[in-house]
Amino acid sequence: MRPVDLLEPDPPRSAVGRVRRLVDGMVTDEAEFAYLHPARWRVRHAAGRELVSDGPDFWERETAEAEWSHLSAEHGDDVHHTGYLRAMLFPSTLPALTDRASRVAAEEPLPEGGRRLTVTYREPVPGTMLVEVTPEGRLRRIEGGDDGRVSVIELTADYATVPDAAVFEPPSAP
């Protein structure tokens, strides 16, 4: 059984929350997000960068005061936003969890009902990672090696709240 088979099989239809990445214990990125199926995103990074997407079209700006730039994805039907957020919401995109050679080497229950899995994998490169899963089967935290450093991605998400559609409205042209 692949590790992804232990997770909630249905991708979320919507989500709002926060995601952050730490490298060797230092926060390197943090963002608030809203997602609405199939391809509507709004992401605001702590450093100020913001992105709004609707399918292949997206708008971005570096700060809240900056003008919006309209762009379009060159490949695919939607904007492939930062892989960290996307991978946490859609674990089926992570080769380390989906490859046939990946295995759950250990499973530990967590106090609130979730689980901590130790996963060994070969793809994209051989390694081991710790994966925390909510009681509902969604990813909450991934920790693993990254070029000799410890990389952690943490997700806090509310899957029951459907964001207001106005959140995803394309910004007005400058």
N, C-alpha and C positions, 0 to 999 in steps of 0.2 A: 504494500500500500504506500502510495506517495504521500508526503506530508500534507499536500494541498487537499487530499481526500478527507482529512480530519477537520477541515475548516468548513464554514458555511458555504454551500455550493452556489447559491444565488448571489450575483453581484448586487450591490445596493442600488436602489432607484433614486435615492437622494442621501445627502449627508451634509452636516455642518460641523465644524470643529477646528482643531489646531493640530499642527504637525511640527515636529522639531527634529533636527539632526544634531548629534553630538559626535565629535571626534576626540578621542582621548579625554573624555569628560568635559570638553569645552563646547558650548553651543555654537554651531557654525551657521545654522539657518533655522528660522522659526517663522511660521505663517499661519494665518487664519484662512479658512477656506469654506466655500459652499459649492456643492456639486448637485446637479440635477440630470438625470438620465435623458438622452443618451450621451450628450457631449457638451454640457453647459457647465462652465467653471467660473469661479471668481476666487482669486487668491491674492491675499495682501501679506507681503513679507514684513517682518518686524523692521527691516532696514528701509522700508518705504516702497519698494517695487511692487507694482500691482498688475494683475492680468485678468482680463475678462474674455471668455471665449464662448463661441456658439458654433459648434461644428468646426469647419476649417477656418473660419474667420476668428481673429482675435485682436484685442487692443491691449496695449501695455504702456506703462509710464513708470518712470523711475521714482517719483515722489508724488504725494497728493497734490502738489502745486503744479506739477509738470503737465504738459499737453499730452493727450493720448495719441499714440501711433497705431494706425490700423495696418494689420499684416494678414497674411493668409498662409495656412500650412501648405507646404509644397508636396507633402506625401501624406496619404491617408485621408480619412474622413473627418478627423478631428485633430485638435492640437494635442500633441503628446507633451503635456505639462511635465514638470520635474518628475523624474522617475520615482523619487522617494514617495511622494504623496500618492501617485497613481498605483504604485506597487502595494502600498499599504491598504488601499481601498479595493484593489483588484489583485489578490495574491496569485491568481492564475497567470499573471504576467511575469512571475518570478521563476526563472529556471531552477533555482536552488530548491524550490518547493514542488515543482512540477515534473522534474526529470525522473525517469524510471529508476535511476540509480540512487536517488535521494532517499534517505531513511530517517525515521525517528529513532534515535539511539536511546533516549530516555524521555519520560513524561512525568511531570510533577504537578500535583494539584496546587492551586493558589487559594489563599484564604477566602476570596470573594467568589469562588466557584470557577474561575478560569483555569488555564493550564499553562505550564512552561514546558516547552518541547526543546530537546536538544536534537538538532537536525544535522546530519552529515550529508554532504552533497558533492557532486563532481562538476556540475555546470553552474556558472560559467567557468569557474576554476575550482579545484578541490578545496573543501573547507568544512568548517563546523560553525553553526550559529545557534543562538538561543532565540526562541520565538515565544512570545507571550500571546495567548489567545483569550479573548473574553469568554464569558459563559455562553454567549450566543454564537461563538465560533468565528469571530472576526479578529483580525490582527490588531494588536495593541502596541507591541514593541518587538523590534528585531535588533539583535546585537551580534556582531561578528567582526572578523578581521578584515582590514582594508589596507593593503600595502604596508603591513607591519603595524598598523594603528588599529585601535578599537573604534568601530563605528556603530552608533546606536540611532535608530529612528523610532520615535515615539508618536503615537497617534491617539488623540482624544476625539471621538466622533459621536455624534447623535444621529442615528440612522432613522429615527422616527419623525424628526422634524423635516418638513418639506420647505425649503427656502422659498420666499416670495419671488415670483418670476421677475419682478422689477430689479432684483439684485443682478440679474444677468442681462439686462437691457444694454445693448451696445452703447458706449459713450457717444455723445454728440460729436460730430466732426468739428474740429477747431475752426 
